[in-house]
């Protein structure tokens, strides 16, 4: 089951085991936050774009009977996701496709998805950008193989009318994200800013929108603080990681 340099980590809150490796991009708090943020359909179809080693889809599986499709370009990460699915006996619920998101519609129909979630690369692929020499990390963090525009465009094509789109990103891209969602017929409906601790600037943004939704009714959720002054997880985040 495990390849060299791999380990099994556990998200205790959802009783999910996940195969990780220090050689490639591992899931972080971002994935846990994203899995706990959107309105999750009880049935239907959920798509996890830029799925990495499958963390978000695995965490979502405990809250829905919907079929979950994961799209991940990097074959090694997709293989890790597939083995984690087997490890958790979720083969009947989750399917992984090791393809570029540009090929998504060879596997799913347009206008068929109830919820699409994405933890995309955060950083623009600028000539001045310093990239990690590890290609797995560089592709996960920088817009090398896809970008925000393409992610939102493909999400919009995939979603049913009134289907939901949920994204985790960086606050400095907030205005780009709003513009992009509206350009592709996804009405922003809800945003939540995540702060490392009191007195610090937000470092994570969670946003949800509805395809062809009404333009009004946008809400800003209460702020979410990650750590207390002693560096311990605060109650809400601790609940996401370890359960109540």
N, C-alpha and C positions, 0 to 999 in steps of 0.2 A: 504493500500500500504506500509506504513512504519511500521517497527517493533520497539520495544523499543530501545532507544539509536541510532536510525538512523536519518539521515538528508539528504536533497537533496542539492547537490552542482551543480554549473553550469560552463561549459566551454563556455564562451561567444563567443569565436572566431568561434566555430562550432555550437552554439546554441544547445548544448547537456546538458541535466540534468542527473545527476548520483547519485544513492543512495550510501551513505557512512556511516560508523559507526566508532566511536572511539574504539570499541571493536575488530575490525579486521583491516587487512591491507588496507589502503586507497590508491588511486592512488596519485602519486606525479608528479613532473616535468618530471621524466624519461618517463612516459607513454605518455605525450604530445610530448616530443622530438621524441620518437619512431614513433608515428603516423604521424609526419611531415617529417620523414627522407626518407623512401624508395620510389622507383619508384612504383607507385600504378597502378595496371591494371584497365582499365575502366569496364571490365566485367570478368566473370570467377569465380574463387574460391579463397578466402583468408582464412587462418587459423591463429588464435591467440592462441598460446600455453601459458600455465601458465597464463590464462587470468585474474585471480583475480576477481575483481568486474566488469570486462568487459570494462574498460576505453578505451583501445587501439582500440578495435573493434568498439566501439561507435564513437570514434573520426574519424576513417577511413571511416565510413559509409557515411559521408557527401561528400566524394571525389570520390566515385565509385558506380557503379551499381552492382558490384560483390556480390555474396552471401558470407557472413562472418560466419565462424564456430568458436566458442570459446570453448576451452577445459580447464576445471578447476577442479582440484581434490577435493577441499574443498567445500562441499555441500552448506554451508552457503554463501560463496562468489558467487558460481554459481547461487544461488537463488536471491541474490542481483542483479547480472548481468541480470538475466531474468526479474526482475521487472523494472530495468532501461530501458531495451529494450521496454517493454510495455509502460513505461512512455513517451518514445520518439516516440512511434508508429512505431517501426522498426521490428515488428514480422515477416514481409515478407522477410526481408533482413538478419537478424542475428539469428543464432541458437546456443544455449548453451548446451553443454553436460557436466554433472557433473561426469566426469570420469578421471582416471589416463591417462596421455599421452601414457602409454604403451598399452592402449586399443583403441587408436585413430583409428586404422584401422578396428574397428567394425563399425565405423561411416562414414569414408571416404575411398576412394580407394587410394592405393599407386600410385604415379606418376600422380596425378590429380590436384595438387595445383599450382596456379599461383604465389602467394605470401604467405610466412609464416613469421609471426612476433612473437617475443618472448621477454618478460621482465622477465627473469628467476631469481631464487635465485642466489645471487652474491657470497656468501661466502662458501668456502669449509667446509664440515662437519667434522672438525678435533676434536679430543678429547679435545684439549685445547681451542676450540672456545667457547666464552661466548654467550649463546643463550638467547633470550628473553623468559621469563616464559610464555608469551602468545603464545600458540601453533600456532595460526593463523599467528602471526608475525614471529615466528621461522621458520615455513615452507616456508613463503614468502621470507625470507632473506638467509636461509642456505640450502645447498644442502642435505636435509634430505630425501625427497621423490624422487628426481631426481637430475641429475648433468649435467654439460655442455656437456659431452660426449654423454649422452643419448638424450638431447635436439637436438643436431646437427645431430645425427644419425637418429632420428625420422623425423626431418625436411627434411633430404636428401631423405629418403624413400617416404615422402609425395609429394615432389615437382616434377613437370614435368621437362623434360629437358628444360633448360634455364629459369626455374622458379626461383624466387628471394627469398632470405632469409635475414631478417633484425633483428638485435639483439641490445639491449641496455645492457651495462654491465659496469664493472669497468676497468679503464686503466691498473691496475696491472695484469689483466687476458688476456691482449692483445695477448701475444705470445701463450698462451694456446689456445685462440680462433682461431688464424690463423692456428695453427697446426691441430686443431680439424676439422675445416672446410675443409681443404685440404684432410685430412684423409677420409672424408666422401663425397668427390666429389663435394664440393661447393667451387668454386674459389672466394677468396676474391677480391672484386672490388673497394670498396670505404669505407673510414673510416673518421669519424669526431670526434675530441676531444672537449669536453665541459668543460669550466673553470668557476669556481664560480665568479671570477673577475680578472682583470688584475694583473699580478704578482704572481698569485697562480698556483699550479699544477692542471692539469686536474683531474676532479673527476667523469666524465661520458664519456663513449665511445659508439659511434654508428657505426655499421659496417653492410655492405650489401655485399652479394655474390650471384653468379649465379651457379645453379647446372649444372655441366658438362661444365662450361664456360672455355674460354681460360685462360691460366695462366698469360698472360701479361695484361697490361692495368689497373693496380692498381692505384687508385688516393687517395690523402689525401685532403679532403675538407678544406676550411679556418676554423680557430678555431671559436668556438661559445662561447662568454662570456655571463654569465647569468645576473650579477648585475653590476651596476656602483659603484663608490666609496661611494655613499650615501645609498647603499643597495636597490636601485630601479631597477626593471627589465629593461634591455636594449631593444632597439627597436625590434630586431628580436624575442626575447623570449616573449616580451609583445604582439607582433602580434599573436604569437601562442596561447596565453592565452585569449586575449581580442579582437582580430581582428584588422584590420587596422583602 
